[in-house]
Amino acid sequence: MTSGDRYIDMDLLTRYFSGETSQEETRKVEEWMSGSEDNRKEFDQLKQAWDLMDKTHPRREINIDKEWKYLRNKIHASADQHHKVFHFRRVIQIAAAVILLVSIGLVSRQMILNKSVNTKMTETREISLPDGSKVTLNAGSKIIYAKNYALSNRQVKLTGEAYFEVKRDTTLPFIIILNDAEIEVLGTSFNVKAYKGSNKIEVTVTEGQVSLYEKDIRNKRIIATVGEKAIYDRNRKIVKKTLNADQNYMAWKTHKLIFNNDKLSTVAETVENVYHRKIVLKNEKLNSCTITTRFEGKDIETILKVLESTLDITIEQENGIIYLSGEGCE
């Protein structure tokens, strides 16, 4: 940025007004400001309007009409006090600029205040939250929580799948935000499956009880307890619960797989979720094959060899994809 530049980055200016710029960034703003008389006037007007905004209670969402009315009243009050008159068109320009600055500032602060943890498509990861709660993330998942987590609330945002071991606290409920649904507990253990591409959210309880409801509609919550699964249907926008019939819902974390006369397609889906490898049945007749066995702490190659010998199928791997072929088991 040179001293003659006419424009300045709004995010940089926001952080300057908020006192969040580095020494180098502060120098850039001041160089721009002193670059011309127009720049100086623009800076002074925006700074004056910024100072008029009440930032002691930041808004979570920007309502343009509300912000404009609020700012207009502030400017008029200031004008009366100092016997100044702002040209209406200029006031609109300043208001629009300040609203933009405030919205950018809120987003910037939100990013600064939040911590996020991501997992790659081939890994799982365990983290400890500041209150002692533990979260294990499955592959391709993400969790976000505030740096001041556990001080005034215990809220996290989740995309993907995770197993939660929540430390009990009756004064601060633990809330998981899932875009279109929310989960609330006081202290318990449970698994949440909420990938973006799925049309449902599944919460399977291993200890205590869990409350699942459509976002902001708590009066229609479903309470699930040990051995039960709460489900939110994203298409129909309904919440229901059922007994958990999936013995392998935790296999991705424990690497314990149990099959009891399960179809090969079910086995393949479970192995996919645990080992993050795509498995394709090349012949639909293979789905007539069933298997009863269990694996604990085995690698995927060992599992594939057992399937191959037990079901008399052929296994081939190409470009990371595992193909199962054979005549079927009819």
MONOR-V601478 format. One record per residue. SS is DSSP state (H for helix, E for strand, L for the rest). PSI is psi in degrees with one decimal (999 if undefined). OMEGA is omega in whole degrees, -180 to 180 (none if undefined). Layout:
ss=SS psi=PSI omega=OMEGA
ss=SS psi=PSI omega=OMEGA
//
This chain:
ss=L psi=126.5 omega=179
ss=L psi=166.6 omega=-177
ss=L psi=-18.6 omega=-179
ss=L psi=0.2 omega=-180
ss=L psi=138.7 omega=-179
ss=L psi=-29.3 omega=-175
ss=L psi=158.5 omega=179
ss=L psi=147.8 omega=180
ss=L psi=127.3 omega=-176
ss=H psi=-37.0 omega=-180
ss=H psi=-39.8 omega=178
ss=H psi=-42.8 omega=-179
ss=H psi=-37.7 omega=177
ss=H psi=-48.1 omega=-179
ss=H psi=-29.4 omega=176
ss=H psi=-47.1 omega=179
ss=H psi=-30.3 omega=-178
ss=L psi=-2.4 omega=-180
ss=L psi=28.8 omega=-175
ss=L psi=9.5 omega=-178
ss=L psi=153.0 omega=174
ss=L psi=174.9 omega=179
ss=H psi=-40.5 omega=-179
ss=H psi=-41.0 omega=180
ss=H psi=-38.2 omega=177
ss=H psi=-40.9 omega=179
ss=H psi=-40.1 omega=179
ss=H psi=-43.9 omega=180
ss=H psi=-44.9 omega=-178
ss=H psi=-33.5 omega=176
ss=H psi=-42.7 omega=178
ss=H psi=-44.0 omega=-177
ss=H psi=-37.6 omega=-178
ss=L psi=3.8 omega=-176
ss=L psi=-28.3 omega=179
ss=L psi=164.8 omega=179
ss=H psi=-36.6 omega=178
ss=H psi=-41.4 omega=178
ss=H psi=-41.3 omega=179
ss=H psi=-44.1 omega=-180
ss=H psi=-43.4 omega=180
ss=H psi=-43.8 omega=180
ss=H psi=-47.5 omega=-177
ss=H psi=-42.1 omega=-179
ss=H psi=-43.0 omega=179
ss=H psi=-37.9 omega=179
ss=H psi=-40.2 omega=180
ss=H psi=-44.2 omega=179
ss=H psi=-39.0 omega=178
ss=H psi=-43.4 omega=-179
ss=H psi=-24.8 omega=-180
ss=H psi=-20.6 omega=-179
ss=L psi=139.8 omega=177
ss=L psi=104.4 omega=-176
ss=L psi=9.7 omega=-179
ss=L psi=-19.6 omega=178
ss=L psi=80.8 omega=-177
ss=L psi=140.8 omega=180
ss=L psi=142.1 omega=-180
ss=L psi=-30.5 omega=179
ss=L psi=148.1 omega=-179
ss=L psi=119.9 omega=174
ss=L psi=107.2 omega=-171
ss=H psi=-46.7 omega=-179
ss=H psi=-44.2 omega=-179
ss=H psi=-43.9 omega=180
ss=H psi=-40.6 omega=-180
ss=H psi=-46.2 omega=180
ss=H psi=-41.0 omega=180
ss=H psi=-47.2 omega=-179
ss=H psi=-40.4 omega=-180
ss=H psi=-43.3 omega=179
ss=H psi=-41.0 omega=179
ss=H psi=-43.9 omega=-178
ss=H psi=-43.0 omega=179
ss=H psi=-39.5 omega=179
ss=H psi=-41.7 omega=178
ss=H psi=-38.0 omega=-179
ss=H psi=-42.3 omega=179
ss=H psi=-38.7 omega=-177
ss=H psi=-38.1 omega=-176
ss=H psi=8.8 omega=178
ss=L psi=42.0 omega=177
ss=L psi=151.9 omega=179
ss=L psi=124.8 omega=178
ss=L psi=136.4 omega=174
ss=L psi=133.4 omega=-173
ss=H psi=-43.7 omega=-180
ss=H psi=-39.8 omega=-179
ss=H psi=-36.6 omega=179
ss=H psi=-41.2 omega=178
ss=H psi=-44.6 omega=180
ss=H psi=-43.8 omega=180
ss=H psi=-43.4 omega=-179
ss=H psi=-45.0 omega=-180
ss=H psi=-41.9 omega=-179
ss=H psi=-41.5 omega=-179
ss=H psi=-40.9 omega=177
ss=H psi=-40.5 omega=177
ss=H psi=-43.5 omega=179
ss=H psi=-43.5 omega=-179
ss=H psi=-44.3 omega=-179
ss=H psi=-42.4 omega=177
ss=H psi=-40.7 omega=-179
ss=H psi=-40.9 omega=179
ss=H psi=-41.8 omega=178
ss=H psi=-42.4 omega=-179
ss=H psi=-44.9 omega=180
ss=H psi=-38.9 omega=180
ss=H psi=-40.5 omega=179
ss=H psi=-37.8 omega=-179
ss=H psi=-37.5 omega=-174
ss=H psi=-16.2 omega=-175
ss=E psi=146.9 omega=171
ss=E psi=142.4 omega=179
ss=E psi=147.8 omega=178
ss=E psi=126.7 omega=179
ss=E psi=153.5 omega=171
ss=L psi=146.1 omega=177
ss=L psi=173.8 omega=-177
ss=L psi=-5.4 omega=-177
ss=L psi=20.6 omega=-177
ss=L psi=158.4 omega=169
ss=L psi=160.5 omega=-176
ss=E psi=139.4 omega=178
ss=E psi=134.6 omega=178
ss=E psi=156.2 omega=175
ss=E psi=129.3 omega=178
ss=L psi=161.5 omega=-176
ss=L psi=-23.8 omega=-179
ss=L psi=2.3 omega=-180
ss=L psi=-7.0 omega=176
ss=L psi=149.7 omega=-180
ss=E psi=142.6 omega=179
ss=E psi=128.4 omega=174
ss=E psi=119.0 omega=-177
ss=E psi=132.4 omega=173
ss=L psi=174.0 omega=-178
ss=L psi=145.8 omega=177
ss=L psi=32.2 omega=-177
ss=L psi=163.8 omega=-178
ss=E psi=137.5 omega=175
ss=E psi=140.9 omega=180
ss=E psi=135.9 omega=175
ss=E psi=156.2 omega=-175
ss=E psi=152.4 omega=177
ss=L psi=-27.4 omega=178
ss=L psi=21.6 omega=177
ss=L psi=138.3 omega=178
ss=L psi=-4.3 omega=176
ss=L psi=-48.0 omega=178
ss=L psi=-16.5 omega=177
ss=L psi=167.4 omega=175
ss=E psi=75.8 omega=-179
ss=E psi=138.3 omega=174
ss=E psi=157.0 omega=174
ss=E psi=134.9 omega=-177
ss=E psi=137.3 omega=167
ss=E psi=125.2 omega=-180
ss=E psi=-136.5 omega=-178
ss=E psi=141.0 omega=-180
ss=E psi=151.7 omega=174
ss=E psi=127.3 omega=-176
ss=E psi=134.4 omega=170
ss=E psi=94.0 omega=-169
ss=L psi=126.2 omega=176
ss=L psi=134.3 omega=-175
ss=L psi=134.8 omega=176
ss=L psi=105.0 omega=-177
ss=L psi=-15.0 omega=-180
ss=L psi=-24.2 omega=-180
ss=L psi=95.6 omega=178
ss=L psi=147.3 omega=178
ss=E psi=121.7 omega=-175
ss=E psi=130.9 omega=177
ss=E psi=122.6 omega=180
ss=E psi=125.8 omega=-175
ss=L psi=41.8 omega=-178
ss=L psi=-74.9 omega=-176
ss=L psi=1.6 omega=178
ss=E psi=166.2 omega=179
ss=E psi=152.8 omega=177
ss=E psi=139.2 omega=179
ss=E psi=130.9 omega=177
ss=E psi=164.6 omega=174
ss=L psi=-37.9 omega=178
ss=L psi=114.7 omega=-175
ss=L psi=-177.8 omega=178
ss=E psi=136.5 omega=-175
ss=E psi=161.8 omega=179
ss=E psi=135.7 omega=180
ss=E psi=128.1 omega=177
ss=E psi=110.7 omega=-174
ss=E psi=60.3 omega=178
ss=L psi=148.0 omega=-177
ss=L psi=-39.2 omega=-175
ss=L psi=-8.4 omega=-177
ss=L psi=148.4 omega=179
ss=L psi=9.5 omega=178
ss=E psi=156.4 omega=175
ss=E psi=132.3 omega=-178
ss=E psi=132.0 omega=177
ss=E psi=114.4 omega=-178
ss=E psi=125.1 omega=-171
ss=E psi=130.8 omega=176
ss=E psi=-18.3 omega=-180
ss=E psi=138.3 omega=178
ss=L psi=-144.2 omega=179
ss=E psi=155.0 omega=-175
ss=E psi=140.7 omega=178
ss=E psi=125.2 omega=179
ss=E psi=134.5 omega=180
ss=E psi=157.2 omega=174
ss=E psi=143.5 omega=-174
ss=L psi=127.3 omega=177
ss=L psi=11.4 omega=178
ss=L psi=70.8 omega=-174
ss=H psi=-21.2 omega=-178
ss=H psi=-8.2 omega=178
ss=H psi=30.9 omega=-177
ss=L psi=155.5 omega=174
ss=E psi=131.8 omega=178
ss=E psi=120.6 omega=178
ss=E psi=140.5 omega=-180
ss=E psi=-173.7 omega=-175
ss=L psi=130.3 omega=179
ss=L psi=1.0 omega=-180
ss=E psi=160.6 omega=179
ss=E psi=126.1 omega=174
ss=E psi=136.3 omega=-175
ss=E psi=133.0 omega=172
ss=E psi=119.4 omega=179
ss=E psi=110.8 omega=-176
ss=L psi=-31.5 omega=-179
ss=L psi=-46.2 omega=-177
ss=L psi=-10.8 omega=180
ss=L psi=50.5 omega=177
ss=E psi=154.2 omega=178
ss=E psi=135.7 omega=179
ss=E psi=171.6 omega=176
ss=E psi=158.8 omega=-179
ss=E psi=167.4 omega=173
ss=E psi=143.7 omega=179
ss=L psi=113.9 omega=-179
ss=L psi=-0.4 omega=-177
ss=L psi=106.4 omega=-180
ss=L psi=-17.8 omega=-172
ss=L psi=19.7 omega=-177
ss=L psi=-21.5 omega=179
ss=L psi=5.3 omega=-174
ss=H psi=-32.3 omega=180
ss=H psi=-26.5 omega=-180
ss=H psi=-40.4 omega=-173
ss=H psi=-20.3 omega=-175
ss=L psi=30.9 omega=172
ss=E psi=115.7 omega=-178
ss=E psi=128.7 omega=-179
ss=E psi=125.3 omega=179
ss=E psi=129.8 omega=-179
ss=E psi=91.5 omega=-178
ss=E psi=38.1 omega=-179
ss=E psi=146.4 omega=178
ss=E psi=153.7 omega=-178
ss=H psi=-33.3 omega=179
ss=H psi=-36.9 omega=177
ss=H psi=-42.2 omega=178
ss=H psi=-45.2 omega=-180
ss=H psi=-41.6 omega=180
ss=H psi=-40.6 omega=179
ss=H psi=-45.4 omega=180
ss=H psi=-38.1 omega=175
ss=H psi=-48.2 omega=-175
ss=H psi=-32.1 omega=-177
ss=H psi=-42.1 omega=-173
ss=H psi=0.0 omega=174
ss=L psi=44.7 omega=177
ss=L psi=133.1 omega=180
ss=L psi=130.2 omega=180
ss=E psi=129.2 omega=-177
ss=E psi=129.6 omega=173
ss=E psi=113.7 omega=-175
ss=L psi=-18.9 omega=-179
ss=L psi=123.6 omega=-179
ss=H psi=-26.1 omega=-179
ss=H psi=-19.6 omega=178
ss=H psi=-22.4 omega=-179
ss=H psi=-13.5 omega=176
ss=H psi=-12.5 omega=178
ss=L psi=136.9 omega=176
ss=E psi=159.5 omega=-178
ss=E psi=143.8 omega=174
ss=E psi=113.3 omega=-179
ss=E psi=178.0 omega=175
ss=E psi=148.0 omega=178
ss=E psi=141.9 omega=177
ss=E psi=115.5 omega=178
ss=L psi=22.3 omega=-180
ss=L psi=150.5 omega=175
ss=L psi=166.4 omega=-174
ss=H psi=-31.7 omega=-180
ss=H psi=-39.8 omega=178
ss=H psi=-43.1 omega=180
ss=H psi=-42.8 omega=-179
ss=H psi=-39.4 omega=179
ss=H psi=-39.1 omega=178
ss=H psi=-43.8 omega=179
ss=H psi=-41.3 omega=-177
ss=H psi=-45.3 omega=-177
ss=H psi=-33.9 omega=-177
ss=H psi=-40.2 omega=-174
ss=H psi=0.6 omega=-180
ss=L psi=53.2 omega=178
ss=L psi=165.5 omega=178
ss=E psi=134.5 omega=-179
ss=E psi=126.5 omega=178
ss=E psi=148.9 omega=179
ss=E psi=132.6 omega=-179
ss=E psi=124.9 omega=180
ss=L psi=37.8 omega=177
ss=L psi=-4.8 omega=-180
ss=E psi=138.2 omega=-180
ss=E psi=124.0 omega=-179
ss=E psi=130.6 omega=177
ss=E psi=127.3 omega=180
ss=E psi=157.9 omega=-180
ss=L psi=-178.2 omega=-176
ss=L psi=-8.6 omega=-177
ss=L psi=179.6 omega=-173
ss=L psi=23.7 omega=-179
ss=L psi=999 omega=none
//
